[in-house]
Amino acid sequence: MNTTCDTLPSGTLTQEQAQARILAAIPVFDATERVGLRQALGRMLAHTVTAHIEVPPHRNSAMDGYAVRHADLASGQALQVIGSSFAGRPFTGSVQPGECVRIMTGATVPQGADSIVMQENVQRNGDSISISARVEPGEHVRHPGEDMRIGDTVLEAGRKLNAADLGLLASLSIGEVNVIRRPRVAFCSTGDELKSIGEPLQAGEIYDSNRYTLYGMLQKLEVEIIDMGVVRDTRKDVERAFQQASQLADVFITSGGVSVGEADFVGDTLKKLGQAEFWQIAVKPGKPLTFGKIGNCFFFGLPGNPVSVMAGFPLFVRPAILKMRGESAPTVAEYSAICTTPLKKAPGRKDYQRGICERDANGQWRVRSTGGQGSHILRSMSQANCFIVLPLEWGNVEAGTEVSIMPFEGLL
């Protein structure tokens, strides 16, 4: 494995440098909206929630059995069953010495009773019971506020709400919460060569795939998606798209049109209408990256090659969107794996090659290449289930080398 690497060319950033610059520029949203509890799943809580009632609100049984007075158990006498307490239909009387009440899980413990005997430890004969096991005072009794007391902090602001949180809020009779507003993300593809699905192709034309991969990746994030279609390579059309996106969205993503060709107007338009930074990133695929801002709308210009889009999005765009939503440490998991196929690589760029990974019988990750790694080979992304992440200083990789992998699950 060749591990030599010259100093990066002037003006070229590492992946980590570019990510740091982007995240430093991205604010956390302070705009909020109120949503129903079911719509709050996966959203970022905008305010701290405190308990305004006790949970549970009353003493209740943790078991099916009998509610008894613990003082009656010392003599071993039979107890008289005077009624039943069901969840939602409590026994309304009071348990006196020598008495007990049949009780179900979750039912209110009657007045006078202080312990629950599991039904497995009871022998019943008509309307009387005898108890065959030792019972501790207060056994199997849930007390008011045992889960939450009035004034307790239940959920902190900034928490990403999960299914358990929804149940917790429901137990407090909270039906709506304030959450961080979803970022609005607009995107388009640029290029006169692009056709939409179903349109006949003419010479030199191809079908637009990038909008569909971008849509799929955005769907995995809590964002509002605005598909602006294909934008033609004219100054007028590109400028119109930028103006519309800056009014509609918090983030605008383009694919294509960020090189130095005569028909690439994205960069000129961004400089005219807003602020622009043009970076060469030491990664492969996806070396050119444009980052900027039009008013309050952040801009990401990704290359036009489909694999470059699918590599650049999780590396640079996804972390920015997650920060907007209030997620403080957006990271992508990487694992060690044994590469079972040789890999071609030149030193100087961090390489994200498409791979197929699986665990062997010993639980060790193993990964193999999908084959051709051209940034235009979209099929390789469909076949792959991970990126093989090769450091920029590495050269060719021999089979049997330990490498890092980035699984696609939850990412693409």
N, C-alpha and C positions, 0 to 999 in steps of 0.2 A: 504494500500500500504506500504510494507516494504521499508524503505529508509536507512537501515544501510549498511555500507560497510567498510571493513577493508582496511588498506593501501595496495596499489598494490604490488605484489611480486617484488623482486629485479630484475631489468633488463626489466621490463614490461613498455611499454610506453602508454600514453593515445593517443587517435586518434589525438588530437590537437598537441601533442609533435611530433608525427611521421610526420604529415603534415608540421609542421614548419621546421623540419630537412630536409625534401625532398625539399621544396621550397627554402631553403637557399642554397642548392647545385645546383639547376637548374639555368642555365643562360638564359637570353633573347637572342634569335637568333639575330645576326647581318648580317647573310647571306641574300641576297636579290635576287630577280629575277624580270624581267620585263614581265608583262602580259597584254593582251588585256583587254579593259574595261569590257566586259561581264564576263571574267574570274576572275575579281577582286572582285566580290561580296563575302562578308564575309571574305576577306583577310585583313591583317594588313598593313596599308600604311607605307612605309618605309621612305618617305620624305615629307616635307611640300610642299603643292601646293599653288602657288600664281597666281592671275589672270593676264594674259598677254593681255587680251582684255577687253573692257567694256561690261557688260551684263545688260540690253539689249544694243545692239550696236547703236541704233537710237531711236528717239522719236517714240512711237507707241501708239495706242489706246487701252484702257482697255475695251472698249465697242463697240458694233455695234451702229452706229449713224451718226452724221455729225460733221466734223471738221470745226470750225468757228473761226472768230476773236472776242474775247470777247468784244472788243470796239464797235462792231456792234450791240450788244444786248441791249444796253441802250435805243435805240429809239423804239424798238419793231418792226422795219421794217421787211418785208419779205426778205429772202436771196435767191440769185440765185444759183442753183446747177450747178457747172461747170464741174463735173466729179466724178470719184470714185477711192478710194484707197483700194486695197485688200492686204492681207498678201502675200508677195512675188511679188506683182504687184503694186507698188506704183504709185500714181498720180505724174506726173513729173513737173507740172506747179506750180504757186504760187497763193495763195488765196489773192485777192484784196478786198478793202472795198465793202461790200454788197454781197460778194460771200461766198460760202461754198462748201464742198466736201463730198459726201457720203463716209463713212469709215467703215471698218470691224475690229473686234477685232484682234489685233496684227499687223495691217497695219501701215505703216509709216505715221506720221502726216505731211501733206504737208507744205511747206514753207508758211509763212504768217499766218497760223492758230495757235492758242495757247490753244484752249479748245475743248472738245468733248461734244456734246449734245446727250444724249441717244435717240434712235429712238422712244421710248415710249413717249417722251416729244415733239415730232415733228408732225406737220400736214403738209403733202406734197400735193401740188396742181400743177401737171405738173412738171415744172423745178424750182419751188420755194417752200420754206418752211417757216412756221411760228412756233415760239417756245412758248410753253405753260407753262414752268416751269423756275424757277430761276436757273442760271448756275453760279458756282463759277469760278473765273479765274483759268485756268490750269486744270479744272476738267477732270478726266478720261484720263489724258495724262501721260504715262510712260516715264521717262527721261533716256537718256544714262547713264549707270553706276549705275542706281538706285538699282540694285541687287548686282553687283560687279564692282569695279573700278580697273583699272590697278594697280598692286602692292598689292592689298588686299590679306591677308592670307585667303585662302578658306578652306583648310583642313590641320590639324596638323598631323605631323608624329605620328604614333602609333594608329591612328584611325582605327577601324574596319569598313570597307566600307559597307554601306547599299544601298538599291535601290535608295534612294534620292541622295546619294553621287554620284552614277553612272550618274544620270541625271545632277547633278551639273557639273561634269567633262565634260560630253558631251556638255553642254552649252558653255564650254570654248574651244571646239574642241580638247580636250585631249583624245586621243584614247588608250593610253597605260600609265601605272603607274608602279612604282617600289613598290613591296610589300615584306614583310618578307617571306623568303622561307618556304614552308610547312615542318614541321618536318616529317622525314621518320620513320615510326613505323613498326618494324618487330615483329611478334608474332608466337608462336607455342604452341602446347600441348605436354606434355611428358608422356610416359607410354606405356609399352608393351601390356596393356589391351585394348588400344584404336584402334578402327577401323573407317575407313572413310565410309561415306554414300554409301550404295550399296554393301559393302563387307559382306560376310556371317560371322556371329558371331560363334566363338568357345567357349568352356567352359571357363567361367571367363572373357570374353571380353564384352566390351560395345562400343556404338558408341560415337565418339568424338563430344561433343556439345559446348565445351568452345571456340573453334576457331570461331564458328558462332556467339556466343554472343559477343565475343571480336570484331569481324568484324563489327557487328551492332553498337556497342558503338563507335568504331573508326570512322565509317561513319558520325557520327554527329559532328565530329571535322574536321577542315581543315588540314588533314594530308595525306601523301602518305602511303598507306597500303601495307605491304609486308607479305603475308601469307607463312610461312615456313613449314606448314603441321604438321604432327605428328612426333616427334623425339623419337626414341626408347631408352630404358633405358640401354644404354651402355656408358662407358666413351668416347669411340671414337665418337659415334654419337652426344652426348651432346656437346663435345668439338668442333666438326665440326660446329654444329649449332651456337655456341657462336662466333666462328671465322668469320663465314659468316655474322652473324647479325652485328657484330662490324664494318665490312667493308661496309655494305649496309645501316645501319640505324643510327638514332640519339637516338632512344629508342628501347629497346628489352624487350618484355613481354613474360614470360612463365607462364603456368598454370600447377601445379603439380610438383613433384620432388624437393620440398624445405623442406621436413621433414628430419628426421634422419634415415630413413630406409636404408637397405643395398643397394637398387637399386636407391637411390636418389642421383644423381651425380651433380645436378645443383649447389649446394652450393660449392662443392669441385672444380668444374670447374671455377666458378666465382672467388674463392680465388686464383686459379692457374693463370688465365689469366688477372685478374683485381683487383678491390677493392670490398670488400663485407661487408655488415652489415646485421646481422640477428636479427630481432626484434620480440618480442612477443607484440602484440598490444591488449590493453584492449577493444576489440570490438568483437561482435558476429553478424554474422559469419565472419570468416577470421582472426583468431588470428595470425598465422604466416605470416610474410612479410619479403622478402629479397629485399634489395635495394643496388645497387652498380654501378660500372662503368667499362667498358672495353674500354680502350683508350678514345675516345670522345663519346662513346655510353653509355647512362644510362640504367640500368637494373632494372626491377621490376619482382620479383618472387612471383606470387600469388598462393594460395592453389589450389588444383585440384578440390575440390567440386564446382559444377556449381554456386550455390548461393553465395559462398564465392568470386568467380571471379566477379560476377555482383555487389557485395557490395564493394569489394576492389577497383575496377576500378574507380568509381566516387569519392571515398574518397581520393585515393592516386595518381592514375595515371593521371586521367583527369586534376586535378589542375596543375600538372607538365607540361603537354603538353600545356595547356592554357598559362602558364607563358612563355614557350619557344616561343610561337607565339606572345608574347608581351602584353597579357592581364594582367593588373597589379593587379586586385583584383578578381580572380576567386572564386565566391561564389555559394553555392547551396541554393536555397530558402527553408525555412521551415515555416510551418504555424501551428497555434494552431487548434486542433480538439478535439471533444468529442469522446472518444473510447466507442463503444457500446457493445463490447464483453470483457470478462475478458482475461487477458494475463498472461502467465506463464513466470517468469524471476527470475534469481538468481542475487543478487548484485555482483558487481565486474567487470562487462564489460558493455560497452555501446552497447545497443542491437538495431539492425536494423531488425525489424520484418516486414514481408510482409503484406500489408493491402490494403483494397479497400475503397477509400474515395469518398465522394460526398457532395454537399451542400444541406442543408435542405431548407424548404420554407422560412426561415428567413435569409438565406445566411450563416449560421453557418456550418463549416466543420464538418462532422461526418465520423468516420472511423471504420471499423471492420476487424478482422483478417481473413486471408485466411485459417487458420487452422494450420496444421502441419508445424513447422518451421525448420525442419531438413535442413542442408546446402546442402543435395543431392536432395532435392525436387524442381526440376527446374520448374515443373508445377505451383508451387505457385507464381513464378515470372511472369509467363505468365498471371495468373489470377489477380495479384495485379496491382495497378496503383500508389502505393506509398510505401515508407518505413515508419513504425511507429518507431520513434526514441526515445528510452528510455534511460535516463541517467544511467551511470554505477553504481551509488549508489542505484538505485531503485531495489525493489523486485517485487513480483507479482502485477499486476495492476487490479483493480476492474472496472467493467463496469461503465460508467459515469465519469471516470477520464479524465481530460484534458491532452492531450499529444501533442507532436510535430509530424508533418508528413512532409515527403520530397517527393513531387510528382515526378513521373518518366518522365513526359512530358519534352522533350528537354534534358533529361539526359541519359536514357537508350534506 
